[in-house]
Amino acid sequence: MKRFSSHGTGAFAREDFAALGDGVVFEAGVLVFHPENIELGDNVYVGHNAILKGYYRNRMTVGRDTWIGQQCFFHAAGGLTIGAGVGIGPGVRIITSTHQDPGWERPIMDGAIEFAPVRIGDGSDLGVGCTILPGVSIGRGVQVGAGAVVAEDLPDYAVAAGVPARVLRSRKPAEARHA
């Protein structure tokens, strides 16, 4: 029988972080795990009941002027880089690991864990309740629709939505796309 252990309470002190910029706001109920591997830039806002789940290895880096909505869950075991000026809606989930399939005769939880980094480009906006899966890179200025599940990379300035997320159009004017 497997035995599980606690990852702790998620309580933290500002001095526990690898780096913490000026003007960072943590609303009530925020939980942080492994803050020694988390870097937050200047003027980052972290909404009520968000969970920043660092890991004993790899980094979570959040750029300046980024807004993280209420009840977000960020899992940084595989590494997570969020650019500057990013808007992240309430309830967004970012995952950086998954279990390999151990074969039909064994539970999936018995599979080895695979880690894959996630990168979110500067100026992007992640809609309410979207999910970003392991290994995904989201370009600069990307808009992801509410509830989307992003399983593949998205290019700069894309507008994407759906399950799985698909690029619907570009945010750049046509003349800028051809320059």
MIKEVO-942444 format. One record per residue (C-alpha): x, y, z; residue in three letters. Coordinates in steps of 0.5 Angstrom, whole numbers, padded with zeros to 4 digits, always signed. Layout:
BEGIN
XYZALA...
//
This chain:
BEGIN
+0000+0000+0000MET+0003+0007-0002LYS+0004+0012+0004ARG+0003+0019+0002PHE+0006+0025+0006SER+0004+0032+0006SER+0008+0038+0002HIS+0007+0042+0008GLY+0002+0048+0010THR+0003+0053+0004GLY+0005+0058+0009ALA+0011+0063+0007PHE+0014+0069+0009ALA+0017+0074+0004ARG+0024+0073+0005GLU+0023+0065+0003ASP+0023+0067-0004PHE+0029+0066-0009ALA+0027+0073-0011ALA+0021+0078-0010LEU+0020+0085-0013GLY+0018+0091-0010ASP+0010+0092-0010GLY+0008+0084-0010VAL+0001+0083-0007VAL-0001+0077-0004PHE-0008+0076-0003GLU-0011+0072+0003ALA-0011+0065+0002GLY-0005+0064-0002VAL-0001+0058-0001LEU+0006+0058-0004VAL+0010+0051-0004PHE+0018+0051-0005HIS+0018+0059-0005PRO+0026+0058-0005GLU+0025+0056-0012ASN+0020+0062-0014ILE+0022+0069-0017GLU+0017+0074-0018LEU+0018+0081-0021GLY+0016+0088-0019ASP+0009+0089-0018ASN+0006+0082-0019VAL-0001+0081-0016TYR-0003+0074-0014VAL-0010+0073-0012GLY-0014+0070-0007HIS-0013+0063-0006ASN-0008+0062-0011ALA-0003+0056-0011ILE+0004+0057-0013LEU+0007+0050-0013LYS+0014+0051-0013GLY+0018+0044-0013TYR+0025+0042-0010TYR+0028+0043-0017ARG+0027+0048-0023ASN+0024+0055-0022ARG+0018+0059-0023MET+0019+0066-0025THR+0014+0071-0026VAL+0016+0077-0030GLY+0014+0084-0027ARG+0007+0087-0028ASP+0004+0081-0028THR-0003+0079-0025TRP-0005+0072-0023ILE-0013+0071-0022GLY-0016+0068-0016GLN-0016+0061-0015GLN-0010+0059-0020CYS-0006+0053-0019PHE+0001+0053-0022PHE+0005+0047-0022HIS+0013+0048-0023ALA+0016+0042-0022ALA+0018+0042-0030GLY+0020+0049-0030GLY+0015+0055-0031LEU+0017+0062-0034THR+0012+0067-0034ILE+0013+0074-0038GLY+0012+0081-0036ALA+0005+0084-0037GLY+0002+0078-0037VAL-0006+0077-0035GLY-0008+0071-0032ILE-0015+0070-0031GLY-0018+0067-0025PRO-0018+0059-0024GLY-0012+0058-0029VAL-0009+0052-0029ARG-0001+0051-0031ILE+0002+0044-0031ILE+0009+0042-0032THR+0009+0034-0031SER+0005+0028-0032THR+0005+0021-0031HIS+0008+0016-0036GLN+0003+0010-0038ASP+0005+0004-0034PRO+0001-0001-0039GLY-0006-0003-0038TRP-0005-0008-0032GLU-0002-0002-0027ARG-0005+0004-0025PRO-0003+0011-0028ILE-0001+0013-0022MET+0005+0008-0022ASP+0008+0011-0028GLY+0014+0015-0028ALA+0013+0022-0028ILE+0015+0026-0034GLU+0017+0034-0033PHE+0016+0039-0039ALA+0017+0046-0038PRO+0012+0051-0040VAL+0013+0058-0042ARG+0008+0064-0043ILE+0011+0070-0047GLY+0010+0078-0045ASP+0004+0081-0046GLY+0000+0075-0046SER-0007+0074-0043ASP-0010+0067-0041LEU-0017+0067-0040GLY-0021+0065-0034VAL-0021+0057-0033GLY-0016+0055-0038CYS-0011+0050-0037THR-0004+0050-0040ILE-0001+0043-0041LEU+0006+0041-0040PRO+0011+0043-0045GLY+0007+0048-0048VAL+0010+0055-0050SER+0006+0061-0051ILE+0008+0066-0055GLY+0008+0074-0054ARG+0002+0077-0054GLY-0002+0071-0054VAL-0010+0071-0052GLN-0012+0064-0050VAL-0020+0064-0049GLY-0024+0062-0043ALA-0024+0055-0041GLY-0019+0053-0047ALA-0014+0047-0046VAL-0007+0049-0049VAL-0004+0042-0051ALA+0001+0045-0057GLU+0005+0051-0057ASP+0002+0058-0060LEU+0005+0063-0064PRO+0006+0070-0062ASP+0000+0074-0063TYR-0005+0068-0064ALA-0012+0068-0061VAL-0014+0061-0059ALA-0020+0058-0056ALA-0023+0051-0055GLY-0022+0044-0053VAL-0016+0043-0055PRO-0014+0050-0056ALA-0014+0052-0064ARG-0011+0058-0067VAL-0017+0062-0069LEU-0013+0068-0072ARG-0008+0073-0071SER-0008+0079-0066ARG-0003+0083-0071LYS-0006+0087-0077PRO-0005+0084-0084ALA+0000+0089-0086GLU+0004+0087-0080ALA+0004+0080-0081ARG+0007+0081-0088HIS+0013+0085-0086ALA
//
